[in-house]
Amino acid sequence: MTATLAPASASAAAARATQLRVTQPRVLRSEWTKFRSLRSTLHTLLVAAVLLIGLGAVFSAVTASQPSGFGPGENATSTSLTGTFFAQLAIGVLGVLLISGEYSTGMIRASLTVVPRRLPMLWAKLAVFAAAVFLTMLIASFTAFVTGQALLEGHHQNASLTTPGTLRSIVGAALYLTVAGITGVALGALLRNTAAAISTFVGAFFVIPPLTMLLPASFADHFAQYLPSNAGAMLVGGDYGLSDPLAPWTGFGVMCGYAVVLIGLAAWQLRRVDA
């Protein structure tokens, strides 16, 4: 009787172990549940969409009312997508909070207890965040373009989807915001402090680029185009006052390089430093 029950008990235990095994798809589903259950997630994405669409409409309306038309390095598409560079603040903060919030509340210990190998949790957070931000911002950037062109059309300054570079810029705005947000996630994981991570993000994307304009052109022209925001902005269209801008996809590659380095450092620290 004992010999008969032992194999059955072992089989049941093995089946339960298989059901409870931590896998990447299960971690991904868990992170998606956490992401969508936070009210701040929806609010922040909504704020980013409003900034992208609303400010794009404002800049398009102002441009349409000016006799001089577009400024240097601007065009109809880039003007309607100007809100991208304001929306990145909301997306960057969301990226930081996605993981630094768990450190501040202590929830990260529970997450790492459930996923002891740690890195699958980071990959799942990045995947869920990137997918949600890209899809949301793609819809917002397309809406911003349509709205902006409607405002510019009365003055015959508008572009269409068939205009060279238009589709690249619309998709590029979503890609730019996604990578900017991923950079925020990486900073949150690396610094583990919300204030420090947000301050670093703001400094890199909002403070340092304008300050380079105060430097002598002979000095700033050698590195300004390689700053993450300046490099990635080339994918959205326009040259934004840079004297030697990178090609659109080259600049985006440089921006992605910054994000990859930060993610690598965050993953290295996550594996070796206790929460």
C-alpha positions in Angstrom: 0.0 0.0 0.0 2.8 2.4 0.9 4.7 1.5 -2.2 1.6 2.3 -4.2 1.0 5.6 -2.7 4.6 6.9 -2.8 4.8 7.2 -6.6 1.4 8.9 -6.7 2.4 11.4 -4.1 5.7 12.1 -5.9 3.8 12.6 -9.2 1.4 15.0 -7.5 4.3 16.9 -5.9 6.1 17.1 -9.3 2.9 18.4 -11.0 2.4 21.1 -8.3 6.1 22.1 -8.7 5.6 22.5 -12.5 2.5 24.6 -12.0 4.3 26.9 -9.6 7.5 27.2 -11.6 8.6 30.8 -12.3 8.7 31.4 -16.1 9.2 34.5 -18.1 5.6 34.5 -19.5 4.3 34.3 -15.9 6.5 37.1 -14.7 5.4 39.1 -17.7 1.8 38.6 -16.9 2.4 39.5 -13.3 4.1 42.8 -14.3 1.3 43.6 -16.6 -1.2 43.2 -13.8 0.8 45.5 -11.6 1.3 48.0 -14.4 -2.4 48.3 -15.3 -3.7 48.2 -11.7 -1.9 51.4 -10.8 -4.2 54.4 -11.3 -1.2 56.7 -11.8 -0.2 54.7 -14.9 -3.3 55.6 -16.8 -3.2 59.2 -15.6 0.4 59.7 -16.6 -0.1 58.2 -20.0 -3.1 60.4 -20.5 -1.1 63.5 -19.5 1.6 62.5 -22.0 -0.9 62.1 -24.7 -2.6 65.5 -23.9 0.8 67.2 -23.9 1.8 65.6 -27.3 -1.5 66.5 -29.0 -2.3 69.7 -27.2 1.0 71.4 -27.5 1.5 70.2 -31.0 -1.8 71.9 -31.9 -0.7 75.1 -30.1 2.6 75.3 -31.9 0.9 74.6 -35.3 -1.7 77.3 -34.7 0.9 79.8 -33.7 3.0 78.9 -36.8 -0.1 79.2 -39.0 -0.7 82.7 -37.8 2.8 84.0 -38.4 3.6 85.5 -41.8 7.1 84.2 -41.7 5.9 80.6 -41.4 8.2 77.9 -40.0 11.4 78.7 -38.1 14.9 77.5 -39.1 15.1 73.8 -39.3 11.3 73.3 -38.8 8.7 71.8 -41.1 5.0 71.0 -41.0 5.5 67.6 -39.5 8.0 68.5 -36.8 5.9 71.5 -35.8 2.8 69.3 -35.2 4.9 66.9 -33.2 6.6 69.5 -31.0 4.6 68.2 -28.0 6.8 65.1 -28.0 9.5 66.9 -26.1 7.2 68.0 -23.4 5.5 64.6 -23.2 8.8 62.9 -22.5 8.8 64.4 -19.0 5.6 62.5 -18.1 6.9 59.3 -19.8 10.3 59.6 -18.1 8.7 60.0 -14.7 6.4 57.1 -15.3 9.4 55.0 -16.2 11.2 56.0 -13.0 8.2 55.3 -10.8 7.6 51.9 -12.4 10.5 50.5 -10.4 11.7 53.1 -7.9 8.2 53.1 -6.4 8.6 49.5 -5.4 11.9 50.3 -3.7 10.3 53.2 -1.8 7.4 51.0 -0.5 9.5 47.9 0.1 7.4 45.9 -2.4 10.5 45.1 -4.3 11.4 42.5 -1.7 8.2 40.6 -2.4 8.8 40.8 -6.1 12.4 39.5 -5.8 11.2 36.7 -3.4 8.8 35.5 -6.0 11.3 35.9 -8.8 14.6 35.0 -7.1 16.7 35.1 -10.3 15.8 38.8 -10.4 16.5 39.6 -14.1 13.3 38.1 -15.5 11.5 40.7 -13.4 13.5 43.6 -15.0 13.0 42.2 -18.5 9.2 41.9 -17.9 9.0 45.4 -16.6 10.8 46.8 -19.6 8.7 44.8 -22.0 5.4 45.7 -20.5 6.4 49.4 -20.2 7.7 49.6 -23.8 4.7 48.0 -25.4 2.2 50.1 -23.5 4.0 53.4 -24.1 4.8 52.7 -27.8 1.2 51.8 -28.6 -0.3 54.7 -26.7 2.2 57.3 -28.0 1.8 56.1 -31.6 -1.9 56.8 -31.4 -1.2 60.2 -29.8 1.5 61.1 -32.3 -0.8 60.3 -35.3 -3.6 62.4 -33.7 -1.1 65.2 -33.1 -0.1 65.1 -36.7 -3.6 65.1 -38.1 -4.6 67.9 -35.7 -1.6 70.0 -36.6 -2.0 69.6 -40.3 -5.6 70.7 -40.1 -4.5 73.9 -38.4 -1.8 74.5 -41.0 -3.9 73.6 -44.0 -5.7 77.0 -44.1 -2.4 78.7 -44.9 -1.2 75.9 -47.3 1.6 75.0 -45.0 0.5 71.4 -44.2 2.1 68.1 -45.0 0.4 64.7 -45.8 1.2 61.2 -45.0 2.8 60.8 -48.4 5.3 63.7 -47.8 8.8 62.2 -47.5 9.7 61.6 -43.9 6.2 62.0 -42.5 5.5 58.4 -41.5 9.1 58.1 -40.1 8.5 61.1 -37.9 5.1 59.9 -36.6 6.5 56.5 -35.7 9.7 58.2 -34.6 7.9 60.3 -32.0 6.5 57.1 -30.4 9.9 55.4 -30.6 11.6 58.4 -29.1 9.2 58.6 -26.1 9.5 54.8 -25.6 13.3 54.9 -25.4 13.2 58.0 -23.2 10.8 56.1 -20.9 13.0 53.0 -20.9 15.9 55.3 -19.9 13.8 56.4 -17.0 13.1 52.8 -16.0 16.9 52.1 -16.1 17.7 55.1 -14.0 15.0 54.1 -11.4 16.5 50.6 -11.2 20.1 51.9 -11.0 19.6 54.7 -8.5 16.7 53.1 -6.5 15.6 56.6 -5.4 12.7 58.4 -7.1 14.0 62.0 -6.6 17.5 61.1 -7.7 16.4 59.2 -10.8 13.9 61.9 -11.9 16.5 64.7 -11.3 19.0 62.8 -13.4 16.5 62.3 -16.2 15.5 65.9 -16.2 19.1 67.0 -16.2 20.0 64.8 -19.2 16.9 65.6 -21.3 15.9 69.1 -20.3 18.9 70.9 -18.6 22.1 69.9 -20.4 20.9 70.3 -24.0 19.9 74.0 -23.7 23.0 74.7 -21.7 25.2 73.6 -24.7 23.8 76.5 -26.6 25.6 78.9 -24.2 28.9 77.3 -25.0 31.2 78.4 -27.9 30.0 76.9 -31.1 33.5 75.6 -31.9 33.3 73.5 -28.7 29.6 72.5 -28.5 29.4 71.4 -32.2 31.6 68.4 -31.4 29.3 66.8 -28.9 25.9 68.5 -28.7 24.5 66.2 -31.4 25.4 63.1 -29.4 23.4 64.0 -26.3 20.5 61.5 -25.9 17.7 64.0 -26.5 19.4 65.7 -29.4 20.3 62.5 -31.1 16.9 60.9 -30.8 15.1 64.1 -31.8 16.4 63.7 -35.4 13.9 60.9 -35.9 11.0 63.2 -35.2 12.1 65.7 -37.9 13.8 69.1 -38.0 17.3 69.8 -36.9 16.4 71.8 -33.7 19.2 74.3 -34.0 22.0 71.8 -34.3 24.7 72.8 -36.7 25.8 69.3 -37.4 22.8 67.0 -36.7 23.1 63.2 -37.0 21.1 61.3 -39.6 17.6 60.2 -38.2 18.2 56.5 -37.6 21.9 57.1 -36.6 20.7 59.5 -33.9 18.1 57.1 -32.7 20.7 54.4 -32.5 22.9 56.7 -30.3 19.9 57.3 -28.1 19.2 53.6 -27.8 22.9 53.0 -27.0 22.6 55.2 -23.9 19.5 53.2 -22.8 21.2 49.9 -23.4 24.2 50.9 -21.3 22.0 52.1 -18.4 19.9 48.9 -18.6 23.1 46.8 -18.5 24.3 48.7 -15.4 20.9 48.3 -13.7 20.8 44.6 -14.4 24.4 44.1 -13.1 23.5 46.0 -9.9 20.2 44.1 -9.5 22.0 40.8 -9.6 24.7 41.7 -7.1 23.2 44.2 -4.6 20.4 43.4 -2.1 17.2 45.3 -2.3 
